Amino acid sequence: MYSPQKKRESRKKTMFDQQEFKNSCIKYFNKYKLECGGQIIKKFYHLANHLVCENQKYNLTAISDQNGIIIKHFVDSAIVLNHINFPGNAGIIDIGAGAGFPSLPIALLRGDLKISCLDSSAKKINFIKTAADMLELKNLDFFCGRAEESNRRGFYDYAVSRAAARLNILCELSAHSLKPGGVLCAYKSKGAAGELEACGNAFEILGLELVKTVKFELEGEERAFVIIKKTGATPKEYPRHFSRILKNPL
């Protein structure tokens, strides 16, 4: 039987050293020109420990080392703030939020934004909820469901998504949620150019237009933000059922 004492010991083993974590956080946030005060770093520390502890039960992420979490989850999520000037009070939907990336780091750094976390996995949405409660974040709400079934049509100023789907599929999953003039920011790696080539039909049908692709490196790995604007109406028949999207992508 797994005793409470052993449970406490197991949790203690997963705790990162707070000063080492703080130093690493300052190093990488400064390197990528992200402003992050002491109280926010402390919250990132608690989030990292919570993620590692819960990951042992629910398999939320393959990244569980200290610097991996700071770089590949926290910095990679937050660096969008250097490239998009989200106005205060903007409504954002994180499509395929997973374990809360990019939504949790963005919410920590920009408490003035209103962010909806959408994912089809109940365990991941529950994790984000518990993390938000622990961090006392008041600017998040949560939806467990599929993006194509969201009834918040024309509701959001921005959509963000990190590795949720190929770009032409992501466009169909997100366009209906955006207001006219709304913006989709897709987090991509080195395959962004190839995915863009397959998007012409999706852009035309869904009322979207490429604004720009922002390329950068994160610790030697190629990254990109593909920024797309909603310039026209999305026909009511879109998005289709996910099986149809997969079988016959735009």
HULINCOR-V341771 format. One record per pair of residues at least 24 apart in sequence whose ideal C-beta (glycine too) atoms are under 7 Angstrom apart, sorted by the first residue. I is the first residue (numbers start at 1). GAP is how many residues later the second one is. Records with the same first field share a line. If there is no record, write none. Layout:
I=GAP + GAP
This chain:
11=42
14=35 + 38 + 39
15=34
16=29 + 32 + 33 + 50
18=27
21=24 + 27 + 45
24=42 + 43 + 46
25=45
28=42 + 43 + 47
29=46
32=43 + 47
33=49
34=41 + 44 + 45 + 47
36=73
40=68 + 69
43=65 + 92
44=30 + 64
46=88 + 89
47=57 + 84 + 88
50=81 + 84
51=48
54=73
58=65 + 69
60=39 + 64 + 67
61=38
71=147 + 148
73=28
74=31
75=143
76=142
77=24 + 25 + 28 + 29 + 85
78=27 + 28 + 31
80=80 + 105 + 145
81=25 + 28 + 29
83=131 + 142
84=101
86=24 + 27 + 72
88=24
89=25
90=67 + 68
91=64 + 65 + 66
92=64 + 65 + 66 + 68
93=25 + 63 + 66 + 84
94=24 + 66 + 67
95=52 + 64 + 66 + 69 + 78 + 79
96=51 + 65 + 68 + 69
97=27 + 31
98=26
99=25 + 28
100=27 + 28 + 31
101=61
102=58 + 60 + 85
103=37
104=24 + 27
107=30 + 32 + 33
108=27 + 29
111=28
113=26
114=25
115=24 + 25
116=25 + 27
117=25
118=25 + 27 + 29 + 32
119=25
120=24 + 25 + 26
146=96
147=26 + 27
148=25 + 91 + 92 + 93 + 94 + 97
150=27
152=25
153=24
154=25
156=26
157=25
158=24 + 25 + 27
159=25
160=25
161=25 + 26
162=25
163=24
166=29
167=28 + 29 + 32 + 59
168=30 + 31 + 34 + 81 + 82
169=76 + 80
171=28 + 31 + 35 + 37 + 57
172=30 + 34 + 66 + 67 + 73 + 78
173=66
175=31 + 32 + 33 + 55 + 59 + 63
176=58 + 62 + 63
178=52
180=50
181=48 + 49
182=48
183=44 + 45 + 46
184=44
185=40 + 42
186=40
187=38
188=36 + 38
189=33 + 34
190=32
192=32 + 34
196=30
201=49
202=48
205=45
206=28 + 32
207=24 + 25 + 26 + 27
